[in-house]
Each structure stands twice: as C-alpha cells, then as structure tokens.
Amino acid sequence: MTRAHRILVVEDNADVNALLVETLVAEGYEVSGVHDGLAARRALAAGEQDLVILDLMLPFVDGSVLLAEIRRAGDVPVLILSAKDAVFTKIDLLRLGADDYVTKPFDLGEVAARVAVLLRRSGPAGPAAVLTHGDLDLDPATARAAVAGWQLDLTATEFRILQLLLEAPDRVRSRPVIYEAVWGEPFVGDDAAVKTHMSNLRTKLRDAAPETDPIETVWGLGYRLRPILTQS
C-alpha cells in the first residue's frame, strides 16, 4: 500500500491554515501546518515533503526566502499563496521557482485541484524508457535529466516540459499545448507561465552545457528540439 502524500502548509493566518489543512486531509493527504518561517524551516528539515503550500508574507522568515531555500534543496513542488497586493508578480514567483500560485482570496476546491495536478505531475509515471536526443538524456523513472553528461537541477515543471519535448523531438509544441499537457488544465489565454518556465529551462541547459542550445523556438508556432546534426 502506498503512503499518503505529505503536504506542508505554511500560512500565518490561523483560520486559513486550519481550513487548508482540513480540506487537504479530507482529500486523503497527510498534512501538517505551520504559521511562520522559522517553523517552516524546522518542518522542512525534519522530514521529506511531497508538496509545500507557501504564503509569502510570513513572520520571521519571508516566504520568498523560504522558496529560494526549498528550490536550492530540491525539486519539491511549491504552490504559492499570493495576495493581490503582494510585491511579487506572478512571473516573478515562477522565476523564483514556484510551480504554481493561487491568488488570495481563493476557493478551497481550486487549491485542492491544483495540489492534485502538481502531485500528479511530480509523481512517478511508472516504468518508462530513457528518452535521448543528441546530448540530452531524461529518465522518467528516476526523474533525472542530463545534457552533455551534466546533471540538470530542474523543477518538476521544467522536467515535465523537457520530457514533453523529448517524447516527440520533431513536433512543434505550442504554448497552449504545453500548458494543457504540463499543467493538466485548459489553457485560457495567459501563456506567461509557459514562457517563464521555458526561459528558466533553457537557461539551465545553457549553463550546464554552453555549447548546446537544444530547444528551438519556431516563431509564431511554439517550441521543439533542434535536429541532430550528423557528420557526413
């Protein structure tokens, strides 16, 4: 029997925290809630989490600082709770490493749905062949990816985008197609999330192997992997 997914809720408003914990427990998750940044640090250090729901405006340690620390430590999905008057824009949050965001005030059902999508995207997909294209290698079973022999430190969203491209290297994937395949929900016209995660992915690929630039932009259409050049 598989264990329930572990979720950490980091929210300083006690009522909101309790509602989130109660809602997610009812969905079958193992949930713990903390109310400030220091308690969040201790909880993250004490045990493995499958997903973190993170408020930005926290006592003692700001949520943006915690997000950076979580991202340096690994690729656990992070769902940001963002107030409308927060300093950070949605694009800023994605660039900082968030996998998704919900704007306050939010619907509890929407939060539960987004949590399910993030866990589905980051969870194991079962036995699958290693995907290879030129210098790129991606193993869905172990959630590892490399370029030119260098291991890539990808978020769950970046990994899924790269996997999608590798599954059909010659196919052009539009932003709406990428969004619906990776986020698991209908595209409603805002492609900022795709553009931001794609930019982050391409930066990591170039940083790991500066001589390679495997993702090609097909202007007006979308993205695909560059053809492999063969020597005659």
C-alpha positions, -999 to +999 in steps of 0.1 A: +000+000+000+014+034-010+017+061+017-004+093+015+013+123+000+028+146+027+019+183+024+033+212+044+010+242+047+029+274+056+004+302+064+004+326+093-034+332+094-046+305+118-081+303+103-068+300+067-042+275+078-068+253+096-091+254+066-064+244+042-052+215+065-088+203+070-096+204+032-065+185+022-068+159+050-103+153+037-087+147+003-066+119+018-033+137+022-010+137+053-009+174+061+009+195+087+005+232+092+029+258+105+024+296+110+058+312+105+091+310+085+112+295+113+087+268+120+086+260+083+124+257+082+122+232+111+094+212+094+113+211+061+145+199+078+126+173+099+111+153+071+105+148+034+076+167+020+058+159-013+045+194-017+046+228+001+018+254+001+036+286+009+023+320+019+047+349+010+040+373+039+053+353+069+067+362+104+105+358+110+114+345+075+098+358+043+081+333+020+103+343-009+134+334+011+119+301+020+111+294-016+147+300-026+159+277+001+134+250-009+145+253-045+182+250-036+175+219-016+155+200-043+126+200-067+096+195-043+065+213-059+057+246-043+022+262-045+024+299-036-004+317-018-002+353-032-021+383-020-033+407-047-012+435-033+020+413-029+052+429-042+059+399-064+042+395-098+031+361-110+060+360-134+084+368-105+071+339-085+076+315-113+111+328-119+119+323-082+110+286-086+073+284-078+054+257-096+020+273-094+002+301-075-032+309-061-043+345-055-060+354-023-088+352-016-090+317-030-115+288-034-106+258-013-117+235-041-094+252-066-064+248-042-072+211-038-074+207-076-041+225-081-025+204-054-037+172-072-023+184-105+011+193-091+014+159-073+004+141-104+030+160-125+058+154-100+049+118-091+064+087-107+049+078-141+057+041-139+083+022-159+093+042-190+122+041-214+150+067-211+145+095-236+175+106-256+180+132-282+216+143-291+233+153-258+200+152-239+191+123-217+160+121-195+149+092-173+113+094-163+116+066-138+143+083-117+133+119-126+169+127-137+179+147-167+213+155-182+228+174-210+263+166-224+268+144-193+260+172-168+231+165-145+204+192-146+188+206-114+152+210-127+120+218-110+091+194-115+075+217-141+108+222-160+113+184-160+079+178-174+083+204-202+116+188-212+100+153-211+072+165-233+096+179-259+117+147-258+087+125-264+084+139-299+116+159-307+105+170-342+070+181-332+064+218-326+045+223-293+026+255-290+023+273-256-013+263-252-005+226-259+024+227-234+003+244-208-025+218-211-001+189-211+020+200-182-004+219-160-033+195-167-060+221-171-075+241-200-055+270-215-073+303-210-051+326-229-023+336-204+010+320-216+032+338-191+037+306-171+049+286-201+072+314-212+087+318-178+093+281-171+107+276-207+131+305-202+143+290-169+147+256-185+167+270-214+189+290-191+197+258-171+205+239-202+229+267-215+245+270-180+252+232-179+265+230-215+271+264-230+280+250-264+245+234-267+211+251-272+188+221-278+154+239-276+144+258-307+118+285-309+096+282-340+084+318-342+046+321-342+041+284-335+060+272-304+090+250-294+107+218-305+141+202-301+168+212-327+175+185-352+206+164-345+234+173-369+251+143-384+285+144-399+288+131-435 
